[in-house]
Amino acid sequence: MNELHSRYGPRGLVILGVPCNQFGHQENCKNDEILRSLNSIKKIADFLNSFDMSCRSRLATLNEKLTALERRIEYIEARVTKGETLT
């Protein structure tokens, strides 16, 4: 398992559980428990993905506003440097 994780982990492989002889070649829980856990993980992953997209959208909007402010400041600095009055 460690070899698989070190080899394929960087590519996204995640091992949730491995059946072993300790439990008669089965997971130590019932199938419905495994499915509930996987559904919870999926909900969390979906939330994190939507949160990430929301943050990216907000950051893009903030970046546009900051760029506009930088341009305005550069314009004002250029006018002041030329000795123009600002009205």
C-alpha positions in Angstrom: 0.0 0.0 0.0 2.8 2.4 0.9 4.4 1.8 -2.5 1.1 2.4 -4.3 0.6 5.6 -2.3 4.1 7.0 -2.9 3.9 6.1 -6.6 0.4 7.2 -7.5 -0.5 9.6 -4.6 0.9 12.6 -6.4 -1.4 11.8 -9.3 -4.5 11.8 -7.1 -4.8 8.1 -5.9 -6.5 7.9 -2.6 -6.9 4.6 -0.8 -10.0 4.6 1.4 -9.8 1.1 2.8 -8.2 -2.2 2.0 -9.9 -5.5 2.9 -7.7 -7.7 4.9 -7.8 -11.2 6.4 -8.4 -9.7 9.9 -12.1 -9.3 9.0 -12.5 -12.4 6.8 -11.5 -10.5 3.6 -14.0 -7.8 4.3 -14.1 -4.2 5.5 -14.9 -3.8 9.1 -18.2 -2.2 8.3 -21.3 -2.9 6.3 -21.8 -1.8 2.7 -24.4 0.8 3.6 -22.0 2.3 6.2 -19.3 2.5 3.5 -21.8 4.1 1.1 -22.8 6.7 3.7 -19.2 7.6 4.3 -18.5 7.9 0.6 -21.6 10.1 0.1 -20.4 12.4 3.0 -17.0 12.6 1.4 -18.6 13.4 -2.0 -20.7 16.2 -0.4 -17.7 17.7 1.3 -15.7 17.5 -2.0 -18.6 19.1 -3.9 -18.8 21.9 -1.3 -15.0 22.6 -1.5 -15.1 22.7 -5.3 -18.0 25.2 -5.3 -16.3 27.2 -2.6 -13.1 27.2 -4.7 -15.0 28.4 -7.8 -16.7 31.1 -5.8 -13.4 32.3 -4.4 -11.9 32.4 -7.9 -14.8 34.4 -9.1 -14.6 36.9 -6.3 -10.8 37.2 -6.7 -11.2 37.9 -10.4 -13.7 40.7 -9.7 -11.4 42.2 -7.1 -8.5 42.0 -9.5 -10.5 43.9 -12.1 -11.3 46.6 -9.6 -7.7 46.9 -8.4 -6.5 47.1 -12.0 -9.0 49.9 -12.7 -7.8 51.7 -9.5 -4.2 51.3 -10.5 -4.9 52.9 -13.9 -6.7 55.8 -12.3 -3.8 56.4 -9.9 -1.3 56.3 -12.8 -3.5 58.8 -14.7 -3.7 61.2 -11.7 0.1 60.8 -11.0 0.8 61.7 -14.7 -1.4 64.8 -14.5 0.2 65.9 -11.2 3.7 65.4 -12.6 2.9 67.6 -15.6 1.7 70.3 -13.2 -2.0 70.1 -14.1 -4.6 70.9 -11.5 -7.1 68.2 -10.6 -10.7 69.2 -10.6 
